[in-house]
Amino acid sequence: MLSPVTTTTDVRPWWRLRDTPVPGGVPDLAKALLWTELALVLLVSLGRSAVYSIVSIISALTAPGPLSAQAANLNNSLAPDRPWLDLTYQLLRIAFALVPVALAAYLLVRSGTRLKEVWARDGGWSTLGDWGRGALLAAGVGSVGVVFYLATYALGTNLTVVAQSLPGEWWQVPVLVLAAAENAVLEELVVLGFVQVRLRQIGFGDTAAIGLAALLRGSYHLYQGLGGFVGNLAMGLLFGWLFRRWGRVMPFVVAHTLLDVGAFVGYAALAGRVDWLPTL
């Protein structure tokens, strides 16, 4: 007598991704050590920013007046009325902000992970395809982001983002471009190239790793208000999903750089000159 044939199917909720192979393989290190490395990198970079951002939004929510009447300042002058000293401070800030990226890269390599395998799969470190994908991402995310920011500002759930307040010196635009590139390299290589990769190596599935990395991205933008959190959370989910598919960080570095250049330089050019851009 034949025994009944049973079949099993992989039944997953619609929102849970099918796990891909662990990027870079599983390091031959204890999970406790991997957790420690992850915590240390975050505490000297974006995790620290997230803590300050949470305190900042609590301060804004408990202050008199609506959120839209308060400012979230980016790219401030560090030595007003002393332009050369200000420039020196700006360049030092940009340079030292990239140290956590070097630390993350070192820890990945030290644990046996090949950087090219997790940061630049299937090609060189930077290709025309990366730049094309990055430009398309920037155009799509940027256009939606502007509308979303204006909507959340109108609803009173976002602070007024003052994207730059540097003096009008010859170095204003170059410093803003460098600051945009620094933000992109720091955030994408740490959030995607380290946090999302390490979470997979620790044992999290793709869905959880992408979600946690996106939550981190949203949390360190909370200082801008609810809109900043939700918008960056959504962008983080999109970037995380695409990084899972492409296995390359350069498209996101390009996209993030273009987005921030548009925000920083665009604000410098348009603030006070157009009616639709909120200013204080």
C-alpha positions in Angstrom: 0.0 0.0 0.0 1.4 3.3 -1.0 1.7 5.9 1.7 0.1 9.2 1.0 2.3 11.8 -0.6 2.6 15.1 1.4 4.1 18.2 0.0 5.2 21.3 1.8 5.3 24.8 0.5 7.1 27.8 1.8 4.2 29.9 3.0 5.3 33.4 3.9 3.5 36.6 4.6 3.5 38.9 1.6 5.7 41.4 3.4 8.5 38.9 4.3 11.2 38.5 1.7 12.7 35.2 0.7 16.2 35.2 2.3 19.1 35.5 0.0 22.6 34.0 0.8 24.3 35.8 3.6 26.4 38.6 2.1 30.1 37.8 2.6 29.4 34.5 4.3 29.1 34.0 8.1 32.2 35.2 9.9 34.0 32.7 12.2 33.4 34.9 15.2 31.1 34.7 18.2 27.8 36.5 17.7 28.5 38.4 20.9 31.6 39.9 19.3 29.7 40.8 16.1 27.0 42.5 18.2 29.7 44.4 20.1 31.3 45.6 16.9 27.9 46.7 15.5 27.2 48.6 18.7 30.6 50.3 18.8 30.4 51.5 15.2 26.9 52.9 15.8 27.8 54.6 19.1 30.6 56.6 17.3 28.4 57.4 14.3 24.8 57.2 13.4 23.6 55.5 16.6 24.9 58.4 18.6 23.1 60.8 16.1 19.9 58.8 16.7 20.1 59.3 20.5 20.7 63.0 20.1 17.9 63.2 17.5 15.4 61.6 19.9 16.3 64.1 22.6 16.0 66.9 20.1 12.5 65.9 18.9 11.4 65.6 22.6 12.7 69.1 23.2 10.9 70.4 20.1 7.6 68.7 21.0 7.7 70.1 24.6 8.6 73.6 23.5 6.0 76.3 23.1 4.6 76.8 19.6 4.2 74.4 16.6 7.0 72.3 15.2 6.9 74.3 11.9 7.9 77.5 13.9 11.1 75.8 15.0 14.2 75.2 12.9 16.2 72.1 12.2 19.6 73.5 11.3 22.1 71.8 9.0 25.5 73.0 7.8 25.9 75.8 10.3 28.7 78.3 10.4 31.3 77.2 13.0 33.2 80.4 13.2 31.0 83.4 12.3 32.8 86.4 10.9 36.1 84.4 10.6 35.7 82.7 7.2 39.1 81.0 6.9 38.7 79.5 10.4 35.2 78.5 9.5 36.4 76.8 6.4 39.0 74.9 8.4 36.4 73.7 10.9 34.1 72.6 8.1 36.8 70.5 6.3 37.9 69.0 9.6 34.3 68.1 10.5 33.8 66.4 7.1 37.1 64.5 7.3 36.6 63.2 10.9 33.0 62.2 10.1 34.3 59.6 7.7 36.4 57.7 10.3 33.5 55.4 11.3 33.4 54.2 7.7 37.0 53.2 7.8 36.3 51.4 11.1 33.4 49.5 9.6 35.5 48.5 6.6 38.3 47.4 8.9 36.0 45.3 11.1 34.4 43.6 8.0 37.8 42.7 6.6 39.2 41.6 9.9 36.3 39.1 10.3 37.1 37.6 6.9 34.5 39.5 4.7 35.7 40.6 1.3 34.6 44.2 0.9 34.2 43.9 -2.8 31.8 40.9 -2.3 29.4 42.9 -0.1 29.9 46.5 -1.4 30.6 46.0 -5.1 29.2 42.7 -6.2 29.4 41.8 -9.9 31.6 44.6 -11.2 34.1 47.3 -10.4 33.8 49.6 -7.4 32.1 52.3 -9.6 30.4 51.7 -12.9 28.3 53.7 -15.3 25.3 51.6 -14.3 25.8 52.7 -10.7 25.7 56.3 -11.7 22.7 55.8 -13.8 20.8 53.9 -11.1 21.8 56.6 -8.6 20.7 59.4 -10.8 17.3 57.8 -11.4 16.9 57.1 -7.6 17.7 60.7 -6.8 15.2 62.0 -9.3 12.4 59.7 -8.0 13.1 60.0 -4.3 13.9 63.7 -4.5 10.7 64.7 -6.3 8.5 62.7 -3.9 10.6 63.9 -0.9 10.0 67.6 -1.7 6.3 67.1 -1.9 6.3 65.0 1.3 8.3 67.6 3.2 6.0 70.5 2.1 3.0 68.4 3.1 4.3 67.5 6.5 5.4 71.1 7.1 1.9 72.3 6.2 0.4 69.8 8.6 2.7 71.0 11.4 4.4 67.7 11.9 7.8 68.8 10.7 10.3 71.5 11.7 11.5 74.1 9.2 14.6 72.6 7.7 17.3 75.2 7.3 19.6 73.3 5.0 22.5 75.6 5.2 23.5 78.8 7.0 27.1 79.2 5.8 28.5 82.6 5.0 28.4 83.6 1.3 32.1 83.0 0.8 33.7 81.5 -2.3 33.9 78.1 -0.5 30.2 77.9 0.4 29.1 75.7 -2.5 32.2 73.5 -2.5 31.8 72.8 1.2 28.1 72.0 0.7 29.0 69.6 -2.0 31.6 67.9 0.1 29.2 67.8 3.1 26.6 66.1 0.8 29.2 63.5 -0.3 30.3 62.9 3.3 26.7 62.3 4.4 26.2 59.9 1.5 29.4 57.9 2.2 28.8 57.7 5.9 25.2 56.8 5.8 25.1 54.3 3.0 28.3 52.5 3.8 27.4 52.3 7.5 23.6 51.6 7.2 23.7 49.4 4.1 27.3 48.2 3.9 27.8 47.5 7.6 24.6 47.4 9.6 22.4 45.5 7.1 25.3 43.2 6.2 26.2 42.5 9.9 22.6 41.8 10.8 22.4 39.2 8.1 25.7 37.7 9.3 24.4 37.6 12.9 21.4 35.6 11.8 18.6 38.0 10.9 16.6 37.4 7.7 16.5 39.9 4.9 13.2 41.4 6.0 14.3 42.0 9.6 17.7 43.3 8.5 16.2 45.8 6.0 13.6 46.9 8.5 16.0 47.5 11.3 18.5 49.3 9.1 15.6 51.5 7.8 14.4 52.2 11.4 17.9 53.4 12.2 17.9 55.7 9.2 14.6 57.2 10.2 15.6 57.6 13.9 18.6 59.8 13.3 16.4 62.1 11.2 13.9 62.5 14.0 15.3 65.9 14.8 13.5 67.1 11.6 10.1 66.0 12.9 7.7 63.2 12.1 8.0 63.9 8.4 11.8 63.5 8.5 11.4 60.2 10.3 8.7 58.7 8.1 10.3 59.9 4.9 13.7 58.5 5.7 12.2 55.3 7.0 10.5 54.8 3.6 13.7 55.7 1.8 15.6 53.2 3.9 13.2 50.4 3.1 13.5 51.1 -0.6 17.3 51.4 -0.5 17.6 48.3 1.7 15.5 46.2 -0.7 17.4 47.4 -3.7 20.8 46.8 -2.0 19.7 43.2 -1.3 19.0 42.9 -5.1 22.1 44.7 -6.4 24.7 44.0 -3.8 26.3 47.4 -4.5 26.5 50.5 -2.4 27.7 53.0 -5.1 24.2 53.6 -6.6 23.0 54.7 -3.2 26.1 56.9 -2.5 25.5 58.6 -5.8 21.7 59.0 -5.2 22.3 60.3 -1.6 25.0 62.7 -2.8 22.7 64.1 -5.5 19.8 64.4 -3.1 21.8 66.3 -0.5 23.5 68.6 -3.1 20.1 69.5 -4.3 18.9 70.2 -0.8 21.9 72.1 0.4 22.8 74.1 -2.7 19.2 74.5 -3.7 18.3 76.0 -0.3 21.3 78.4 -0.6 20.0 79.5 -4.0 16.3 79.6 -3.3 15.8 80.5 0.4 14.0 83.9 0.6 13.6 84.1 -3.1 10.6 81.8 -3.7 7.4 81.7 -1.7 6.9 77.9 -1.6 10.2 77.1 0.3 9.7 77.4 4.1 12.1 79.6 5.9 12.4 81.2 9.3 
